Amino acid sequence: MEEDKKEFNYMNDLEINRDELDKEFMQQPIIYMTYQELLVGKEKEKNNCKLAIDVLEAGIDKEIRETGEKLSEVKIKNIITADPRRIEKMVEYYDLIEEYGLLGGAVKSFEQRKKSLEKLTDLYLNGYFSAVKQKNSDDTRIKNKKGENE
C-alpha cells in the first residue's frame, strides 16, 4: 500500500484553521478515510502476524516431536515459548498491536475533530470571531476587525 510509505502525522492533521472552516470541512472526510484505511491495513497486518506466529509454533512443535525425545506437554510448550524465532515474531506482533491502538485513537480523534468543526462553525455564525474586546480604563468597548466602534 502506497500510504504505508508516506509518513503520517495525525497531530498536524488534527489541527483546525478556524479562518478556513470551509476548507477544513471539505478535507475532514478525506483525512478521516485516510486514517480509517490505515487502521484497517494495520489490523490486517496484525492478524497476519498472529497467523504467522501460529504457523511458526506448529512448526517448532513438529521439530521438537520429531526428535523422538520423551517430553511432557508443558516442557514442549516452554521450549516453543523460549524459541528465539517465536520471541522475534511476538515482539513484532506487540509492536503492531501498539500501532493499531494508536491508529484507533487517531480515528476517534478525527471523529472529535468533526464535532469541533461543527462547534467552531456555530461560533463563527454567532459572530464569536468577528469582534475583539479591548479593556479601557473606564469601560469595555467592542471593536470589529475594521477598528470601528460598535
HUQUI-V142366 format. One record per residue. N is the residue number from 1. RES is the residue in one small letter. SS is DSSP state (~ for helix, > for strand, _ for the rest). NEAR is the number of other C-alpha atoms within 8 Angstrom. Layout:
# HUQUI-V142366
N,RES,SS,NEAR
N,RES,SS,NEAR
This chain:
# HUQUI-V142366
1,m,_,4
2,e,~,5
3,e,~,7
4,d,~,7
5,k,~,6
6,k,_,6
7,e,_,6
8,f,_,4
9,n,_,6
10,y,~,7
11,m,~,6
12,n,~,6
13,d,~,7
14,l,~,9
15,e,_,6
16,i,_,7
17,n,_,7
18,r,~,6
19,d,~,4
20,e,~,7
21,l,~,11
22,d,~,6
23,k,~,7
24,e,~,11
25,f,~,10
26,m,~,8
27,q,~,8
28,q,~,10
29,p,~,8
30,i,~,8
31,i,~,9
32,y,~,11
33,m,~,8
34,t,~,8
35,y,~,11
36,q,~,9
37,e,~,8
38,l,~,11
39,l,~,12
40,v,~,8
41,g,~,8
42,k,~,11
43,e,~,9
44,k,~,8
45,e,~,9
46,k,~,12
47,n,~,8
48,n,~,8
49,c,~,11
50,k,~,9
51,l,~,8
52,a,~,8
53,i,~,11
54,d,~,8
55,v,~,8
56,l,~,9
57,e,~,10
58,a,~,8
59,g,~,8
60,i,~,9
61,d,~,10
62,k,~,8
63,e,~,8
64,i,~,10
65,r,~,8
66,e,~,7
67,t,_,6
68,g,_,6
69,e,_,7
70,k,_,4
71,l,_,6
72,s,_,6
73,e,~,6
74,v,~,6
75,k,~,8
76,i,~,11
77,k,~,8
78,n,~,8
79,i,~,8
80,i,~,11
81,t,~,8
82,a,~,8
83,d,_,8
84,p,~,6
85,r,~,6
86,r,~,13
87,i,~,10
88,e,~,8
89,k,~,10
90,m,~,9
91,v,~,8
92,e,~,9
93,y,~,11
94,y,~,8
95,d,~,8
96,l,~,11
97,i,~,9
98,e,~,8
99,e,~,9
100,y,~,12
101,g,~,8
102,l,~,8
103,l,~,11
104,g,~,9
105,g,~,8
106,a,~,10
107,v,~,12
108,k,~,8
109,s,~,9
110,f,~,11
111,e,~,9
112,q,~,8
113,r,~,9
114,k,~,10
115,k,~,8
116,s,~,8
117,l,~,12
118,e,~,8
119,k,~,8
120,l,~,9
121,t,~,9
122,d,~,8
123,l,~,10
124,y,~,10
125,l,~,7
126,n,_,6
127,g,_,8
128,y,_,8
129,f,_,7
130,s,_,8
131,a,>,10
132,v,>,9
133,k,>,8
134,q,>,8
135,k,>,7
136,n,_,7
137,s,_,4
138,d,_,4
139,d,_,6
140,t,>,8
141,r,>,10
142,i,>,10
143,k,>,13
144,n,>,11
145,k,_,8
146,k,_,5
147,g,_,6
148,e,_,7
149,n,>,7
150,e,_,6
